[in-house]
């Protein structure tokens, strides 16, 4: 089954970019991920880079992979950060979110893992089928039915490198179908897009590159100020299933019309 992908990582209005994206696409296995260095302590960008490199190295041999090994891979990424904390005193509290998608190309199946508020969206037949749940105070309050208005969405209770052992969340194994799509992104990317807008953008494009560009355009219209990172993955040919026939719901993704032209 053919797999195409595109990735983007931008500083946005921030002085530096603490996000990292990672891709490994082999004949037998694949891994796509984003990491977002946790703000508030020094070295978030370093932690993100360490986690990315450690996880990708686990699959570097491009051999058959097993979902049962995922917890070990994530633990090793966390241990790599903790070792660096001991060696780099200025970064002894550095930590990072992570969201990673794994694909077994031999058996055409996928699964994912995450810690923090970087997300993985699974699109099936043009619509969101599932999305990860943030490890954040805002999400906990939402799940409990408590009004979280005014709560800082960046207050995380889980990430790689935090005190204690991180509680990584794992998905079930999901069979892949032609037309499936995935979006892996940091909070700076997803917080300025509704799920409906992600779906609309998917139905308007012919490649994962175009999908990211269209969503980025909508984010720019919202004047988002955080780092923006995402990886888009297409399995087979989503465009054959999702290409929008009507442009009625596409206004946010198109440049504004010139008022002078409208009067001609």
KAVENQUI-V531002 format. One record per run of one state. SS is the DSSP state (~ for helix, > for strand, _ for the rest). FROM is the first residue (numbers start at 1). LEN is the number of residues. If there is no record, write none. Layout:
ss:SS from:FROM len:LEN
ss:SS from:FROM len:LEN
This chain:
ss:_ from:1 len:2
ss:> from:3 len:8
ss:_ from:11 len:8
ss:> from:19 len:7
ss:_ from:26 len:3
ss:> from:29 len:9
ss:_ from:38 len:6
ss:~ from:44 len:15
ss:_ from:59 len:8
ss:~ from:67 len:21
ss:_ from:88 len:1
ss:~ from:89 len:3
ss:_ from:92 len:4
ss:> from:96 len:9
ss:_ from:105 len:4
ss:> from:109 len:7
ss:_ from:116 len:3
ss:> from:119 len:6
ss:_ from:125 len:2
ss:> from:127 len:5
ss:_ from:132 len:4
ss:> from:136 len:1
ss:~ from:137 len:7
ss:_ from:144 len:12
ss:> from:156 len:1
ss:_ from:157 len:3
ss:> from:160 len:1
ss:_ from:161 len:8
ss:> from:169 len:2
ss:_ from:171 len:3
ss:> from:174 len:2
ss:_ from:176 len:5
ss:> from:181 len:5
ss:_ from:186 len:1
ss:~ from:187 len:4
ss:_ from:191 len:4
ss:~ from:195 len:8
ss:_ from:203 len:5
ss:~ from:208 len:14
ss:_ from:222 len:6
ss:> from:228 len:8
ss:_ from:236 len:3
ss:~ from:239 len:4
ss:_ from:243 len:8
ss:~ from:251 len:3
ss:_ from:254 len:5
ss:~ from:259 len:4
ss:_ from:263 len:2
